[in-house]
Amino acid sequence: MSTDNEIARAFLPVTDEVVQTDLTVTGEIPRELNGALLRNGPNPFSGRFAGNDVLDWWPEAAMLHGLTFSDGKARAYRNRWVRTRNWAGHFNADAAGELVESNPNINVIKHAGALLALSEGGQPIEITPELETLGASNALGTFSGGMTAHPKRDPVTGELMTFRADWNKPWLRYGVIDGSGATTVDMEIAVPAPAMMHDMAITETHSILMDTNVAYDFSMLQKGFRIPIRWQDSRQSRLCLIERDGGKVTWLEIEPCFIQHVVNAYNAPDETILLDVVRYPSYFKLDEGGEKFLPNPLGVLWRYSIDLKNGSVTEQALGDLHIELPRINETRMGRENRYFYAVEQPDHDEMRGIVRYDLKNGTTRHHPVPERDQNSEPVFVPRPGGVNEDDGWLLVCVYRDASNTSEIRILGAEDISKPPLATIALDRRIPAGFHGAWITAD
């Protein structure tokens, strides 16, 4: 993110809430798309971010964006700030129900019948498909008070695997929540100090957490940093392999790194687990004076092969293309996947273009986005009744710099190099944010 050039317009917050029903559509929307694309991200009430780093994003107020579809039509776009205590205090406003002290600006999931906006470790907040705030929920059992923004749902069992990394003790907890919202596992995992853990992975038998070289340094608060995390050379990066039912915990050392987002993991036939991630050789590194962050290197696709027989791990790059925000067909979560989709990152200021990886053939296909435009992560929507893993669509928000507006493109997932099946144009922008989800109409 940069505020020193015009590309930063893609990141600028909006200052109002709207509902738009008169939407311009080019092409043909698949009639099977019945539901809503939801996006989550930080949107400061002031209309400006305090700085130009991702750590200036995380503390800002959560805003949701939604585009609903049914019967081959784009029905409505709307955006709403999540109604928190911070929102009520800023606008001097009343809200129905008890306001929650949280800032769920990272992700959106549906579990145990509840639609939830998630924060980085804070309390999830229940929302409606129309983006109205319902307040606290018990759909996450003993983790309803706070957890990661990237839990993983098993598409077969309906279980949700999660964790909470906290800067207060206990520093790390791992949990399993069944499809009804009841906690079946809630266990503390011993770590020497609190660390920054953002994402996780699951297989049919294990969950995987990542304890890397990025951790808390509370002395940074005295220097004006809003979030006290940084790269620490003295730490040892490790994978934490947990039997999914809360059994044996195994720590595996890996080369120094930071892992922000996971592609997927699965059990291979030879008693190994394959874990694919976006890996950085360093991240949040401070300059020699400890006053500001150095530019982060860009992430690449990386594979960890975990040998369950001897407890060893090998690692390798699977390419040199710079990517972020990977997504799969989530019916393959924790199972072998052939394909995944990600945002291309040509430089530090841009997320521009979509790439589809074929892990079996080692090939890629690309959906280009013009210079000066930007795009969000691709959200995969499986075709109802589809047989093949790539039978479905990608929904992508694209910011158009020339008009200072956004559009939603619907791509055929089997060949994203073809023109969009449909494009829904908005007369305003959806600011670049964090994560999104497809929520089916039922």
C-alpha positions in Angstrom: 0.0 0.0 0.0 1.3 3.4 -0.9 -0.1 6.9 -0.4 2.6 8.6 -2.6 1.1 7.8 -6.0 -2.2 7.7 -7.7 -2.4 3.9 -7.5 -3.3 4.5 -3.8 -6.7 5.7 -4.8 -7.7 2.0 -4.8 -7.1 2.0 -1.1 -8.9 5.2 -0.2 -11.8 4.6 2.2 -15.4 5.6 1.4 -17.3 7.9 3.7 -20.9 6.8 3.4 -23.3 3.8 3.3 -25.5 3.1 0.3 -27.8 0.6 -1.4 -27.8 0.4 -5.2 -30.2 -1.7 -7.1 -29.8 -0.2 -10.6 -26.7 -2.0 -11.6 -25.2 -2.1 -15.1 -24.3 -5.6 -16.3 -22.2 -6.6 -19.3 -22.4 -10.2 -20.4 -24.5 -12.9 -18.9 -24.6 -13.8 -15.1 -24.9 -17.6 -14.6 -28.4 -18.4 -13.3 -26.9 -20.8 -10.8 -25.3 -17.9 -8.9 -27.8 -17.5 -6.1 -26.3 -15.8 -3.0 -24.0 -12.9 -2.1 -20.4 -12.0 -2.5 -19.3 -10.4 0.7 -16.1 -8.4 1.2 -14.6 -7.2 4.5 -11.9 -4.6 5.2 -10.8 -1.6 7.2 -12.5 1.7 6.4 -11.6 4.5 8.9 -14.5 6.9 9.8 -12.2 9.8 9.0 -11.9 8.8 5.4 -8.1 8.5 5.6 -5.6 6.0 6.9 -3.0 7.2 9.5 -0.1 5.8 7.5 0.8 3.7 4.4 1.5 0.3 5.9 -0.7 -2.8 6.4 -0.2 -2.3 10.1 -2.1 1.0 9.7 -5.0 -1.0 8.2 -5.6 -3.5 10.9 -6.7 -1.1 13.6 -9.3 0.7 11.5 -13.1 0.3 11.5 -14.6 -2.7 9.8 -16.7 -2.1 6.7 -18.6 -4.8 4.8 -19.6 -4.8 1.2 -22.1 -7.1 -0.4 -23.4 -7.9 -3.9 -26.4 -10.2 -4.1 -27.3 -12.4 -7.1 -30.3 -14.5 -8.1 -31.7 -16.0 -11.2 -29.1 -14.5 -13.5 -29.4 -11.0 -12.2 -27.3 -8.8 -9.9 -29.9 -7.6 -7.4 -28.3 -5.1 -5.1 -25.0 -3.7 -3.8 -24.7 -2.3 -0.3 -22.0 -1.4 2.2 -22.2 -1.0 6.0 -19.8 -0.3 8.9 -20.1 -3.1 11.5 -21.9 -1.6 14.5 -19.4 -1.7 17.3 -18.9 0.4 20.4 -16.3 2.4 18.4 -18.8 3.0 15.6 -21.5 4.2 18.1 -19.0 6.5 19.8 -17.8 8.1 16.6 -21.2 8.7 15.2 -22.9 9.3 18.6 -25.4 6.8 17.4 -27.8 4.3 19.0 -27.9 0.7 17.8 -30.2 -2.2 18.5 -28.8 -4.8 20.9 -25.6 -4.8 22.8 -22.6 -3.3 21.1 -19.4 -5.4 21.0 -15.9 -4.1 21.8 -14.3 -5.7 18.7 -13.1 -4.7 15.2 -14.0 -7.6 12.8 -12.4 -6.2 9.7 -10.6 -9.2 8.3 -12.9 -12.0 7.0 -16.4 -13.4 6.8 -17.5 -17.0 7.4 -20.7 -18.9 8.0 -20.8 -21.6 10.7 -23.4 -23.2 12.9 -26.1 -21.2 11.1 -24.4 -17.9 11.9 -22.9 -15.4 9.5 -19.8 -13.9 11.2 -17.4 -11.0 10.6 -14.0 -12.0 12.0 -11.1 -9.9 13.4 -7.5 -10.6 14.1 -8.0 -12.4 17.4 -10.9 -10.3 18.6 -14.5 -11.3 19.2 -16.5 -12.3 16.0 -19.7 -10.4 15.4 -22.8 -11.9 13.8 -24.3 -10.1 10.8 -27.1 -10.7 8.4 -26.8 -11.2 4.6 -28.0 -7.6 4.3 -24.9 -6.6 6.4 -26.9 -5.5 9.5 -25.1 -6.1 12.8 -26.7 -8.6 15.2 -23.9 -8.6 17.8 -22.1 -11.3 19.8 -22.8 -14.9 18.9 -22.2 -18.3 20.5 -21.8 -20.1 17.2 -18.1 -20.6 18.0 -18.4 -22.2 21.4 -15.6 -21.3 23.8 -13.9 -19.4 21.0 -16.8 -17.0 20.6 -14.8 -14.5 22.6 -12.0 -14.3 20.1 -10.1 -16.3 17.6 -8.2 -16.2 14.3 -9.7 -14.6 11.2 -8.7 -17.8 9.2 -10.3 -20.8 10.8 -10.7 -23.8 8.5 -13.9 -25.7 7.9 -13.9 -29.4 7.0 -16.3 -29.8 4.1 -17.1 -33.4 5.0 -17.5 -33.3 8.8 -18.7 -29.7 9.1 -16.1 -29.1 11.9 -14.4 -25.8 12.2 -10.7 -25.9 13.3 -9.4 -22.7 14.8 -6.9 -21.1 17.2 -6.4 -18.0 19.2 -2.9 -16.4 19.4 -3.0 -13.8 22.1 -0.5 -11.4 23.7 -2.0 -12.3 27.1 -1.7 -15.8 28.6 -2.6 -18.4 27.4 -0.6 -17.2 24.4 -1.9 -20.0 22.1 -5.1 -22.1 22.1 -6.3 -24.6 19.5 -9.8 -25.7 19.1 -12.4 -27.7 17.2 -16.0 -26.6 16.9 -18.6 -28.9 15.5 -21.3 -28.0 13.1 -23.8 -27.1 15.8 -21.4 -24.6 17.4 -20.3 -26.9 20.3 -16.6 -26.9 21.3 -15.2 -30.5 21.1 -11.5 -29.4 21.6 -10.1 -26.5 23.5 -6.5 -26.9 24.4 -3.6 -24.7 25.3 -0.4 -25.1 23.3 2.8 -24.1 25.1 4.9 -21.5 23.3 7.9 -19.5 24.8 6.4 -16.1 23.9 3.4 -14.6 22.1 3.8 -14.6 18.3 2.0 -13.2 15.2 0.0 -16.1 13.7 -2.5 -15.2 11.0 -3.5 -18.4 9.2 -3.6 -22.1 9.6 -4.1 -25.3 7.6 -6.0 -28.6 8.1 -5.8 -32.1 6.6 -8.2 -35.0 7.3 -6.0 -36.0 10.3 -4.1 -32.9 11.4 -4.2 -29.2 11.9 -1.1 -27.0 11.3 -0.2 -23.7 13.0 2.8 -21.6 12.0 5.1 -20.0 14.5 7.5 -17.8 12.5 10.1 -15.1 13.0 7.4 -12.3 13.3 6.4 -11.8 16.9 5.4 -9.1 19.5 7.8 -6.4 20.7 5.9 -4.2 23.2 8.7 -1.7 23.3 7.5 -0.5 19.8 4.4 1.1 21.5 6.7 3.6 23.1 7.9 4.6 19.6 4.4 5.3 18.3 3.7 2.0 16.5 0.0 1.1 16.7 0.6 -2.7 16.6 3.8 -4.0 18.2 5.0 -6.8 15.9 8.2 -7.1 14.0 10.7 -9.6 12.5 13.0 -11.1 15.1 16.2 -12.8 14.0 16.5 -14.6 17.3 13.3 -16.6 16.9 13.1 -20.0 15.3 10.4 -20.5 12.7 8.4 -23.7 13.3 5.4 -25.6 12.2 3.1 -26.9 14.9 1.5 -30.2 13.8 -1.6 -31.1 15.9 -3.6 -34.3 15.7 -7.0 -32.8 14.8 -8.9 -34.3 17.8 -6.5 -32.5 20.2 -4.0 -35.4 20.5 -0.3 -35.3 19.9 1.5 -32.0 19.2 4.7 -32.0 17.2 7.0 -29.1 16.5 9.0 -29.0 13.3 11.8 -26.4 12.6 11.8 -24.7 9.3 14.0 -22.0 7.7 13.4 -18.4 8.9 10.3 -16.9 7.2 6.9 -15.4 7.6 3.8 -17.1 6.3 0.8 -14.9 5.9 -1.7 -17.1 4.0 -2.1 -20.8 3.4 -3.1 -22.3 0.1 -4.1 -25.8 1.4 -2.7 -29.0 3.0 -3.5 -32.6 2.7 -2.4 -36.2 3.5 -0.5 -37.7 0.7 -0.5 -41.6 0.2 3.2 -42.0 1.3 2.5 -40.9 4.9 3.5 -37.3 4.3 1.5 -34.1 4.6 1.9 -31.5 1.9 1.4 -27.9 2.9 1.4 -25.1 0.3 1.7 -21.5 1.4 2.7 -18.0 0.4 6.1 -17.6 2.0 8.2 -14.5 2.7 11.9 -14.7 3.5 11.4 -11.8 5.9 8.5 -9.5 6.9 7.9 -6.4 9.1 11.7 -5.9 9.5 12.7 -2.6 11.1 15.5 -0.4 10.0 18.7 -0.2 12.1 17.3 2.6 14.2 14.1 0.7 14.8 12.0 3.7 13.7 10.3 2.4 10.5 9.7 -0.8 8.5 11.9 -1.8 5.6 10.1 -2.7 2.4 8.9 -6.3 2.6 10.0 -8.8 0.0 7.2 -10.2 -2.1 5.7 -13.7 -1.4 6.1 -16.8 -3.5 4.4 -20.2 -3.6 6.2 -22.6 -1.2 5.7 -26.3 -0.3 6.5 -28.0 3.0 6.6 -31.8 2.9 6.1 -33.3 6.4 7.2 -36.9 6.9 4.9 -38.4 9.5 7.1 -41.4 10.0 10.3 -39.7 11.0 9.0 -36.2 12.0 11.0 -34.3 9.4 10.1 -31.6 7.0 11.6 -30.5 3.7 10.8 -27.3 1.9 11.0 -25.9 -1.6 9.7 -23.0 -3.8 7.2 -24.1 -6.4 7.7 -21.0 -8.6 9.0 -17.5 -8.6 5.8 -15.6 -9.4 4.9 -13.0 -6.7 1.4 -13.8 -5.4 -0.9 -13.2 -2.4 -4.4 -14.0 -1.2 -4.6 -17.6 -2.5 -8.0 -19.3 -2.7 -9.2 -22.8 -3.6 -12.4 -24.6 -4.3 -13.2 -25.0 -0.6 -15.0 -28.3 -1.1 -11.3 -29.5 -1.4 -10.2 -28.0 1.9 -7.9 -30.4 3.7 -8.0 -32.8 0.7 -5.7 -33.0 -2.4 -6.3 -30.0 -4.7 -5.0 -29.6 -8.2 -5.9 -26.0 -8.7 -5.7 -22.8 -6.8 -6.1 -19.1 -7.6 -4.3 -16.1 -6.3 -3.6 -12.4 -6.8 -0.5 -11.4 -8.8 1.7 -8.8 -7.1 4.0 -7.1 -9.7 5.4 -4.7 -7.1 4.9 -3.5 -3.6 2.2 -1.0 -4.5 0.0 -3.2 -6.7 -2.2 -6.3 -6.5 -3.1 -6.6 -10.2 -4.1 -9.7 -12.1 -5.3 -13.2 -11.2 -3.3 -16.4 -11.7 -4.6 -20.0 -11.8 -2.1 -22.7 -10.8 -2.4 -26.3 -12.0 -0.2 -28.0 -9.4 -0.3 -31.3 -11.3 1.0 -30.0 -14.6 3.0 -27.1 -13.1 1.3 -24.6 -15.4 -0.5 -21.3 -14.9 -3.2 -19.3 -16.6 -3.7 -15.6 -16.1 -6.4 -13.0 -16.1 -4.8 -9.6 -16.7 -5.8 -6.4 -15.1 -4.6 -3.1 -16.8 -1.9 -1.0 -15.3 -3.2 1.5 -12.6 -6.1 -0.8 -11.8 -6.2 -3.1 -8.9 -8.1 -6.3 -7.8 -9.1 -8.1 -4.7 -8.6 -11.8 -4.0 -10.5 -14.2 -6.2 -13.4 -16.0 -4.5 -14.3 -19.4 -5.9 -17.9 -20.4 -6.2 -18.5 -24.1 -7.1 -21.1 -24.8 -9.6 -24.1 -26.6 -8.0 -23.8 -30.3 -8.9 -20.4 -29.8 -10.5 -18.1 -32.8 -10.8 -14.7 -31.4 -11.6 -12.6 -29.4 -9.0 -12.5 -26.3 -11.3 -16.2 -26.4 -12.3 -17.4 -23.1 -11.1 -16.6 -19.4 -11.2 -14.3 -16.8 -9.7 -15.8 -13.5 -8.4 -13.3 -10.7 -8.4 -13.6 -7.0 -7.4 -11.6 -4.8 -9.7 -10.9 -1.1 -9.1 -10.8 1.0 -12.3 -8.5 3.9 -11.8 -9.8 6.0 -14.8 -13.3 6.2 -13.4 -12.5 5.8 -9.7 -15.1 3.1 -9.5 -15.2 -0.7 -9.0 -16.6 -3.6 -10.9 -17.2 -7.3 -10.1 -16.0 -9.7 -12.7 -17.3 -13.3 -13.0 -14.7 -15.5 -14.5 -15.0 -19.1 -15.6 -12.7 -20.9 -13.2 -11.6 -23.5 -15.7 -10.0 -20.9 -18.0 -9.6 -17.5 -16.5 -7.7 -16.2 -19.5 -11.0 -15.9 -21.4 -13.0 -12.7 -21.1 -15.3 -12.4 -18.1 -18.7 -14.1 -18.4 -20.2 -11.0 -16.9 -19.1 -7.7 -15.4 -21.2 -5.7 -12.9 -20.3 -2.1 -12.8 -20.7 0.1 -9.8 -20.8 3.9 -9.8 -18.5 3.9 -6.7 -15.4 2.1 -5.5 -15.1 -0.9 -3.2 -11.8 0.0 -1.4 -9.1 -2.6 -1.4 -9.6 -4.7 1.7 -8.7 -8.0 3.2 -10.9 -11.1 2.5 -14.3 -12.1 1.2 -16.7 -15.0 0.9 -19.5 -16.4 -1.2 -22.6 -17.0 0.9 -25.2 -19.2 -0.8 -28.9 -18.0 -0.7 -29.9 -20.9 1.6 
